[in-house]
Amino acid sequence: LPFEPYTGGIPSSSPEYPQEIKSVGDNGSVVVKVSGANVLEGTKLGVKSTVNGITYTTYENGILITGTATKDFFIVLHNDIVHPLTRGDYYLTTSGLNSSVSLNFYYIGKFSDDRQNIRVTLNKDVEYSLRLQIQKGTTLNTIVQVSLTKSKITSYEPYYEEQAATLPY
């Protein structure tokens, strides 16, 4: 129709004055991906490896570390170089750390004790590494938990496998 009544600048679709429907995704559906509260993409669950006398196994509730370290080394917890962290506030929660097992969050800092919701502010988009550092001679039988979230948490929350749901239009 040549004329549409004034609606205050907001489109007002009606049978007499239809409005174009903007895209809601390919083929009329939207995929929603859910991956839990943690933004840290940790080592895949079920991975078991022995390096320098230390065996580490990843579980839902953290990383089980056993054995005696034959030299200083580190375990990379995050290899994400495709999607670096964007600027903003994050909250770091750790447990199972001590002076012999520390978390090095390049370029934020080194943590060697349990923390709950330590605020980490990134002033720019960064590529970073998050590593567990283990000292030579350390004998361990402990579970280490590391969580990086966009909001405060009350307790450790495991990393979830990414899930997707398709919502039809």
Contacts in CASP RR format, 6 or more apart in sequence:
PFRMAT RR
TARGET T0000
AUTHOR 0000-0000-0000
METHOD contacts of the structure
MODEL  1
LPFEPYTGGIPSSSPEYPQEIKSVGDNGSVVVKVSGANVLEGTKLGVKST
VNGITYTTYENGILITGTATKDFFIVLHNDIVHPLTRGDYYLTTSGLNSS
VSLNFYYIGKFSDDRQNIRVTLNKDVEYSLRLQIQKGTTLNTIVQVSLTK
SKITSYEPYYEEQAATLPY
1 16 0 8 1.000
1 17 0 8 1.000
4 12 0 8 1.000
4 17 0 8 1.000
5 12 0 8 1.000
5 17 0 8 1.000
11 19 0 8 1.000
12 19 0 8 1.000
13 19 0 8 1.000
24 30 0 8 1.000
24 169 0 8 1.000
25 169 0 8 1.000
28 168 0 8 1.000
28 169 0 8 1.000
29 166 0 8 1.000
29 167 0 8 1.000
29 168 0 8 1.000
29 169 0 8 1.000
30 166 0 8 1.000
30 167 0 8 1.000
30 169 0 8 1.000
31 164 0 8 1.000
31 165 0 8 1.000
31 166 0 8 1.000
31 167 0 8 1.000
32 164 0 8 1.000
32 165 0 8 1.000
32 166 0 8 1.000
32 167 0 8 1.000
33 162 0 8 1.000
33 163 0 8 1.000
33 164 0 8 1.000
34 160 0 8 1.000
34 162 0 8 1.000
34 163 0 8 1.000
34 164 0 8 1.000
34 165 0 8 1.000
35 159 0 8 1.000
35 160 0 8 1.000
35 161 0 8 1.000
35 162 0 8 1.000
35 163 0 8 1.000
36 157 0 8 1.000
36 159 0 8 1.000
36 160 0 8 1.000
37 147 0 8 1.000
37 149 0 8 1.000
37 150 0 8 1.000
37 151 0 8 1.000
37 153 0 8 1.000
37 157 0 8 1.000
38 147 0 8 1.000
38 148 0 8 1.000
38 149 0 8 1.000
38 157 0 8 1.000
38 158 0 8 1.000
38 159 0 8 1.000
38 160 0 8 1.000
39 85 0 8 1.000
39 90 0 8 1.000
39 148 0 8 1.000
39 149 0 8 1.000
39 150 0 8 1.000
40 77 0 8 1.000
40 78 0 8 1.000
40 130 0 8 1.000
40 146 0 8 1.000
40 147 0 8 1.000
40 148 0 8 1.000
40 159 0 8 1.000
41 78 0 8 1.000
41 79 0 8 1.000
41 80 0 8 1.000
41 159 0 8 1.000
42 58 0 8 1.000
42 77 0 8 1.000
42 78 0 8 1.000
42 159 0 8 1.000
43 58 0 8 1.000
43 63 0 8 1.000
43 75 0 8 1.000
43 76 0 8 1.000
43 77 0 8 1.000
44 58 0 8 1.000
45 58 0 8 1.000
45 59 0 8 1.000
45 60 0 8 1.000
45 159 0 8 1.000
45 161 0 8 1.000
46 57 0 8 1.000
46 58 0 8 1.000
46 59 0 8 1.000
47 57 0 8 1.000
47 58 0 8 1.000
48 55 0 8 1.000
48 56 0 8 1.000
48 57 0 8 1.000
48 58 0 8 1.000
49 55 0 8 1.000
49 56 0 8 1.000
49 57 0 8 1.000
51 73 0 8 1.000
51 75 0 8 1.000
52 69 0 8 1.000
52 70 0 8 1.000
52 71 0 8 1.000
52 73 0 8 1.000
52 134 0 8 1.000
53 67 0 8 1.000
53 68 0 8 1.000
53 69 0 8 1.000
53 70 0 8 1.000
54 65 0 8 1.000
54 66 0 8 1.000
54 67 0 8 1.000
54 68 0 8 1.000
54 69 0 8 1.000
54 73 0 8 1.000
54 134 0 8 1.000
54 140 0 8 1.000
55 65 0 8 1.000
55 66 0 8 1.000
55 67 0 8 1.000
56 63 0 8 1.000
56 64 0 8 1.000
56 65 0 8 1.000
56 66 0 8 1.000
56 75 0 8 1.000
57 63 0 8 1.000
57 64 0 8 1.000
58 64 0 8 1.000
59 143 0 8 1.000
60 158 0 8 1.000
60 159 0 8 1.000
61 143 0 8 1.000
61 145 0 8 1.000
61 156 0 8 1.000
61 158 0 8 1.000
62 143 0 8 1.000
62 144 0 8 1.000
62 145 0 8 1.000
62 146 0 8 1.000
62 156 0 8 1.000
62 158 0 8 1.000
63 75 0 8 1.000
63 77 0 8 1.000
63 132 0 8 1.000
63 143 0 8 1.000
63 144 0 8 1.000
63 145 0 8 1.000
64 142 0 8 1.000
64 143 0 8 1.000
65 101 0 8 1.000
65 132 0 8 1.000
65 134 0 8 1.000
65 140 0 8 1.000
65 141 0 8 1.000
65 142 0 8 1.000
65 143 0 8 1.000
65 144 0 8 1.000
66 140 0 8 1.000
66 141 0 8 1.000
67 139 0 8 1.000
67 140 0 8 1.000
67 141 0 8 1.000
68 137 0 8 1.000
68 138 0 8 1.000
68 139 0 8 1.000
68 140 0 8 1.000
69 134 0 8 1.000
69 135 0 8 1.000
69 136 0 8 1.000
69 137 0 8 1.000
69 138 0 8 1.000
69 140 0 8 1.000
70 136 0 8 1.000
70 137 0 8 1.000
71 136 0 8 1.000
72 133 0 8 1.000
72 134 0 8 1.000
72 135 0 8 1.000
72 136 0 8 1.000
73 133 0 8 1.000
73 134 0 8 1.000
74 104 0 8 1.000
74 131 0 8 1.000
74 132 0 8 1.000
74 133 0 8 1.000
74 134 0 8 1.000
75 131 0 8 1.000
75 132 0 8 1.000
75 134 0 8 1.000
76 129 0 8 1.000
76 130 0 8 1.000
76 131 0 8 1.000
77 130 0 8 1.000
77 131 0 8 1.000
77 132 0 8 1.000
77 146 0 8 1.000
78 128 0 8 1.000
78 129 0 8 1.000
78 130 0 8 1.000
81 127 0 8 1.000
84 125 0 8 1.000
84 126 0 8 1.000
84 127 0 8 1.000
84 128 0 8 1.000
85 122 0 8 1.000
85 125 0 8 1.000
85 126 0 8 1.000
85 127 0 8 1.000
85 128 0 8 1.000
86 122 0 8 1.000
86 125 0 8 1.000
87 122 0 8 1.000
87 123 0 8 1.000
87 124 0 8 1.000
87 125 0 8 1.000
87 126 0 8 1.000
88 121 0 8 1.000
88 122 0 8 1.000
88 123 0 8 1.000
89 119 0 8 1.000
89 120 0 8 1.000
89 121 0 8 1.000
89 122 0 8 1.000
89 150 0 8 1.000
90 119 0 8 1.000
90 120 0 8 1.000
90 121 0 8 1.000
90 122 0 8 1.000
90 148 0 8 1.000
90 149 0 8 1.000
90 150 0 8 1.000
91 117 0 8 1.000
91 118 0 8 1.000
91 119 0 8 1.000
91 120 0 8 1.000
91 148 0 8 1.000
91 149 0 8 1.000
91 150 0 8 1.000
91 151 0 8 1.000
91 152 0 8 1.000
91 153 0 8 1.000
92 105 0 8 1.000
92 111 0 8 1.000
92 115 0 8 1.000
92 117 0 8 1.000
92 118 0 8 1.000
92 120 0 8 1.000
92 146 0 8 1.000
92 147 0 8 1.000
92 148 0 8 1.000
93 115 0 8 1.000
93 116 0 8 1.000
93 117 0 8 1.000
93 118 0 8 1.000
93 145 0 8 1.000
93 146 0 8 1.000
93 147 0 8 1.000
93 148 0 8 1.000
93 149 0 8 1.000
93 153 0 8 1.000
93 156 0 8 1.000
94 103 0 8 1.000
94 111 0 8 1.000
94 113 0 8 1.000
94 114 0 8 1.000
94 115 0 8 1.000
94 144 0 8 1.000
94 145 0 8 1.000
94 146 0 8 1.000
94 147 0 8 1.000
95 114 0 8 1.000
95 143 0 8 1.000
95 144 0 8 1.000
95 145 0 8 1.000
95 156 0 8 1.000
96 114 0 8 1.000
96 142 0 8 1.000
96 143 0 8 1.000
96 144 0 8 1.000
96 145 0 8 1.000
97 103 0 8 1.000
97 111 0 8 1.000
97 112 0 8 1.000
97 113 0 8 1.000
97 114 0 8 1.000
97 144 0 8 1.000
98 112 0 8 1.000
98 113 0 8 1.000
99 112 0 8 1.000
99 135 0 8 1.000
100 134 0 8 1.000
100 135 0 8 1.000
100 137 0 8 1.000
100 138 0 8 1.000
100 140 0 8 1.000
101 112 0 8 1.000
101 132 0 8 1.000
101 133 0 8 1.000
101 134 0 8 1.000
101 135 0 8 1.000
101 138 0 8 1.000
101 140 0 8 1.000
101 142 0 8 1.000
101 144 0 8 1.000
102 110 0 8 1.000
102 111 0 8 1.000
102 112 0 8 1.000
102 132 0 8 1.000
102 133 0 8 1.000
103 110 0 8 1.000
103 111 0 8 1.000
103 112 0 8 1.000
103 130 0 8 1.000
103 131 0 8 1.000
103 132 0 8 1.000
103 133 0 8 1.000
103 146 0 8 1.000
104 110 0 8 1.000
104 111 0 8 1.000
104 129 0 8 1.000
104 130 0 8 1.000
104 131 0 8 1.000
104 132 0 8 1.000
104 133 0 8 1.000
105 111 0 8 1.000
105 120 0 8 1.000
105 128 0 8 1.000
105 130 0 8 1.000
106 128 0 8 1.000
106 129 0 8 1.000
106 130 0 8 1.000
106 131 0 8 1.000
107 126 0 8 1.000
107 128 0 8 1.000
108 120 0 8 1.000
108 128 0 8 1.000
110 133 0 8 1.000
111 118 0 8 1.000
117 152 0 8 1.000
117 153 0 8 1.000
120 148 0 8 1.000
130 146 0 8 1.000
130 148 0 8 1.000
132 144 0 8 1.000
132 146 0 8 1.000
134 140 0 8 1.000
145 156 0 8 1.000
147 153 0 8 1.000
147 156 0 8 1.000
147 157 0 8 1.000
149 157 0 8 1.000
END
